[in-house]
Structure formats: structure tokens, C-alpha cells
Amino acid sequence: MSDTHPAGTTGPANAATTARAPRTLAIDALRGAVMVLMVLDHARSMYFGRAIEPTDMAVTTVALFLTRWVTHYCAPVFVFLAGVSAFLYGARHGSARVSRYLLTRGAWLVLLEVTVVRLGFVPDPTYRFTVLQVIWAIGWCFVVLAALSRLPRVAVLVVGAVIVGGHNLLDRFDALDHGSVDWLWSILHEPSLLEPLPGRRVYVGYPLLPWIGVICLGWSLGPWFARAAEERRRWLVRLGLAAIALFVVLRAIDVYGDPDPWSVQSRGAAFTVLSFLNTHKYPPSLLYLAMTLGPALVALAWLDRARLPAWLQPLLVFGRVPLFFYVAHLYLLRISSGILAFAHFGPSAFEPPPGHAGSPAYPLWGAYLAWIVVVVALYWPCRWFARLKERRADWWLGYL
């Protein structure tokens, strides 16, 4: 969600816009970076890679694990920045308008997830199987934030901190403990396979509760971006380093913050380090969020400058049209992998798991090659759409 103009674009030429430029560059660049990493994750895990679990210490490799680990930054950073951007939108347009916008945009994202996005992941129009993933989660986060945005900012901060810091206390409870409302527990905290109708299965991949906490934290930090640049950067670095320290200390003592303990690995010291980094994403644990948001805040401070280096400029393009980029990359990966899978395996390529499910099943280098090709191919369409959003003020462009 980006309604501001990066420095050097055709936004209103006034003092307020100039003052906002570093903030806009940093947010858009960081969002663009995690979107690019997201393409790598999808290319490896769903469209081009082989079916090897990258976090299984018995079978993974260092390269495979790190390829997965670096993409852990995508969802937390994107949800956090969505909260920041929502606050900045409200600061410009007022609380009533931001509540309405968050409610309608959230509903729109949920609808997109179960229609357009779903078909990119699961090209089955009969809806025998549906996965509820990050766009669905962000949509509901916006809906909840539409209500919470009317509260004082400190109250939203408390809600976010309590959820992020305390939701792992709920790990001891199982959805089966909740009887007729087990589906609600699955939606809120525990990934589960639901069957709302006979023959129609829904997998909740992104339980909502911790993501609501993350978007609340992003909203609460929004006012920092009205501070002087030097002060803003200093506090972003301090908070980021504090989150990293929290991760290291809590992970080392291994008493709270993640349901999966780390252990010394028989395969050597490198895999012990990987075990230490192997935190829980579904749902995102406190340590997972500290491990990812901490470095992200430090990166945000580093990106907070009057002008980015030329080699980082393309990230601004992707970061300003994230939804367009997201949908486009799904279909480009799906179509290209399907063609190559058919060339590799013939009609059997489209058998569902444990078959190939439309993937050519290349080794890791194939996923990296597909990643580079897709990101480069999407640059020009995204630049065109970003410029369209600059030139026109149509209300519907704010939802794309």
C-alpha cells in the first residue's frame, strides 16, 4: 500500500513532499526488496524447485536452508510496512477516511486471495482445495486495523506488543480442544486443514492473530517518520538491534518464544547454527518476528536517505506497486513452469503432489535462474503501472 511519491517522481512540488522523500524512499525500497525475495521463495518452493524440505536438518543443505531463511523476511516486513503506510495514509487523510479505506481494501484483498491469487497457486476452478495465505492475512489485518485505528496510538502499540510477545503462550492449546469452534482457532492461531463443505478443503496457512500484532506495531511506529531524519534513523537502529538481541538471548536459553527448540547437529557446526536460526513461521513465533523485523528496522534506517544508489533504484518501482507485482509474478511463474514441466515430464507433469504439480522440478540453480528472469521481466510492466499511478488520481488505483 503506497500512496506517496518517491523523490524524483511527479508528486506535488511542495515542502511537505520534499520532507517526506527520505521516508518514502526507505519504505518503498525495503518493500521492493522483500517482494523480490518473495519471488525467489515461490520459484523454489512451488513452481521450479524439487520437493525437498529446506528446514529439515537431516536432508537440507546450507545453500537450500539459507535460500529459504532469507525469504523469511518477506511476510513480516511486508505486513509491518503495511501498518506504517496505513498510519501515514491516515495522517494525510484523517481517521474516518483511513478507517473506511482499510475496511474496503481489506475486504478487497480477501476477495483477491480466494479468486485471482488462489488460481495462480492452485489452478483448479472447482475449488476442491484452497490455501489461505499472506494476501488473505493482510486483508483481515486491515479490517481489524480499521477498528483499532480509532484508538489512541499507545493502545494500538500495547495490543501489538501483547500479541507478538504473548501469543506463543497459546501454543499449548490444540484446535481439537475447542470443539465446534475449532475452525476459529485454526483461523486465529493454528494452521489446519478445514473442510467447510463436503469435498472442499481449505488450508489456513497464515493464522491471523500474530499478523494482527505485527501490523499494529507498524501502525504504532508510523509517527516516527515525521521526526527529523537523524533522530528517526537512530531510533530505528536502536529498536532493530534490541530485537536482534532479544532473539539471540531468548533463542540461546530456549525457554520461550518459539515452539521448536534448536539442538546440536551431528552434521557439524554449520548445521547447528542453522538449527539455531530455524524458527517457527506458521504461525510466526516471537523469535521468528524478532529475527526478521530486527534486521529489517536496521535496513530501513540505512535506506532512509535523500537518494538511493542507482543499483537500488529498481526496488522503488517494485515497492510502489506491490499488489500488481504480486499477482503478475504468480501467473508468470505458473505459466512458465507449466510449459517447462510439460516439456520435461509430459502430461504426467500436472499430477498433484506427490507428483510434480506443474513443476519441472529443477535443482536449486533452476529456481535462482527463474527468479532472475521473472524479476527482470516484471520491471518494465511495474514501471509502467507505477507511472500510471503517478499521472492519475483515480480512486480505484489506490486498491491495486
Long-range contacts (C-beta under 8 A, 24 or more apart in sequence): 1-82, 1-85, 1-86, 1-89, 1-105, 1-322, 2-27, 2-28, 2-31, 2-85, 2-319, 2-320, 2-321, 2-322, 3-85, 3-88, 3-89, 3-92, 3-398, 4-28, 4-88, 5-390, 6-316, 6-320, 7-306, 7-307, 8-307, 9-390, 10-390, 10-391, 11-390, 21-306, 22-229, 22-304, 22-305, 22-306, 23-88, 23-225, 23-232, 23-304, 25-303, 25-304, 25-305, 25-306, 25-307, 25-308, 25-316, 26-300, 26-301, 26-303, 26-304, 26-305, 27-81, 27-84, 27-85, 27-225, 27-300, 27-319, 28-315, 28-316, 28-319, 28-320, 29-303, 29-308, 29-312, 29-315, 29-316, 29-319, 30-77, 30-81, 30-296, 30-299, 30-300, 30-303, 30-315, 30-319, 31-77, 31-78, 31-81, 31-318, 31-319, 31-322, 32-314, 32-315, 32-316, 32-317, 32-318, 32-319, 32-320, 32-322, 33-299, 33-315, 33-319, 34-73, 34-74, 34-77, 34-78, 34-296, 35-74, 35-78, 35-318, 35-319, 35-322, 35-325, 35-326, 36-315, 36-318, 36-375, 37-70, 37-71, 37-73, 37-74, 38-71, 38-74, 38-78, 38-326, 38-329, 39-329, 39-333, 39-371, 39-374, 39-375, 40-67, 40-70, 40-71, 40-367, 40-368, 40-371, 41-68, 41-71, 41-74, 42-329, 42-330, 42-333, 43-333, 43-367, 43-368, 43-370, 43-371, 43-374, 44-68, 44-364, 44-367, 44-371, 46-121, 46-333, 46-359, 47-333, 47-334, 47-336, 47-337, 47-358, 47-359, 47-370, 48-333, 48-337, 48-340, 48-359, 48-360, 48-361, 48-362, 48-366, 48-367, 48-370, 49-359, 49-361, 49-362, 49-363, 49-364, 49-366, 49-367, 50-361, 50-362, 50-363, 51-353, 51-354, 51-361, 55-278, 57-265, 57-267, 57-271, 57-274, 57-275, 57-278, 60-274, 62-270, 62-271, 62-274, 63-364, 64-364, 65-274, 65-278, 66-274, 67-364, 67-367, 67-368, 69-274, 69-277, 69-278, 72-279, 72-281, 72-288, 72-291, 72-292, 73-292, 73-295, 73-296, 75-134, 75-137, 75-206, 75-211, 75-281, 75-284, 76-214, 76-284, 76-288, 76-289, 76-292, 76-293, 76-296, 77-292, 77-293, 77-296, 78-134, 78-138, 78-322, 79-134, 79-137, 79-138, 79-141, 79-211, 79-214, 79-215, 79-218, 80-214, 80-215, 80-217, 80-218, 80-293, 80-296, 81-218, 82-138, 82-141, 82-142, 82-215, 82-218, 83-141, 83-145, 83-214, 83-215, 83-216, 83-217, 83-218, 83-219, 83-220, 83-221, 83-222, 84-218, 84-219, 84-221, 84-222, 84-225, 85-218, 86-142, 86-145, 86-149, 86-215, 86-218, 86-219, 86-222, 87-218, 87-219, 87-220, 87-221, 87-222, 87-223, 88-222, 88-225, 90-149, 91-222, 91-223, 91-226, 95-149, 95-150, 98-146, 98-149, 99-146, 99-147, 99-149, 99-150, 100-146, 101-398, 102-142, 102-143, 102-145, 102-146, 102-149, 103-142, 103-143, 103-146, 104-399, 105-139, 105-142, 105-398, 105-399, 106-138, 106-139, 106-140, 106-141, 106-142, 106-143, 106-145, 106-146, 107-139, 107-143, 108-139, 108-399, 109-135, 109-136, 109-138, 109-139, 109-142, 109-323, 110-135, 110-136, 110-139, 110-140, 110-143, 111-139, 112-139, 112-323, 112-327, 113-139, 116-327, 117-326, 117-327, 117-330, 120-327, 120-330, 120-331, 120-334, 121-330, 121-334, 123-334, 123-358, 127-200, 128-199, 128-200, 128-201, 129-200, 129-201, 129-202, 129-203, 130-200, 130-201, 130-202, 130-203, 131-202, 131-203, 131-205, 132-202, 132-203, 132-204, 132-205, 132-206, 133-205, 133-206, 134-206, 135-326, 136-206, 137-206, 137-207, 137-208, 137-211, 138-211, 138-215, 140-208, 140-212, 141-208, 141-211, 141-212, 141-214, 141-215, 142-215, 144-208, 144-212, 144-215, 145-212, 145-215, 145-216, 145-219, 148-216, 148-219, 149-219, 153-219, 153-220, 153-223, 154-220, 156-216, 156-219, 156-220, 157-216, 157-217, 157-220, 159-213, 159-216, 160-212, 160-213, 160-214, 160-215, 160-216, 160-217, 160-219, 160-220, 161-213, 161-217, 162-213, 163-209, 163-210, 163-212, 163-213, 163-216, 164-210, 164-213, 164-214, 164-217, 164-286, 164-289, 165-286, 167-209, 167-210, 167-213, 167-283, 167-286, 168-256, 168-257, 168-258, 168-259, 168-285, 168-286, 170-209, 171-259, 189-283, 190-283, 191-282, 191-283, 205-282, 206-282, 206-283, 207-282, 207-283, 209-283, 210-283, 210-284, 210-285, 210-289, 211-283, 211-284, 214-284, 214-289, 214-293, 217-293, 229-304, 232-301, 232-304, 233-301, 233-304, 234-301, 236-297, 236-298, 236-300, 236-301, 236-304, 237-297, 237-298, 237-301, 239-297, 240-293, 240-294, 240-295, 240-296, 240-297, 240-298, 240-299, 240-300, 240-301, 241-294, 241-298, 242-294, 243-290, 243-293, 243-294, 243-297, 244-290, 244-291, 244-294, 244-295, 244-298, 246-290, 246-294, 247-287, 247-290, 247-291, 247-294, 250-286, 250-287, 250-290, 251-276, 251-279, 251-287, 251-291, 256-286, 257-285, 257-286, 257-287, 257-290, 258-285, 258-286, 258-287, 258-288, 259-285, 314-379, 317-379, 317-382, 317-383, 317-386, 318-378, 318-379, 318-382, 320-386, 320-389, 321-382, 321-385, 321-386, 321-389, 321-400, 323-399, 323-400, 324-381, 324-382, 324-385, 324-400, 325-378, 325-382, 328-378, 328-381, 328-382, 329-374, 329-378, 332-374, 332-377, 332-378, 333-370, 333-374, 334-358, 336-370, 336-373, 336-374, 337-370
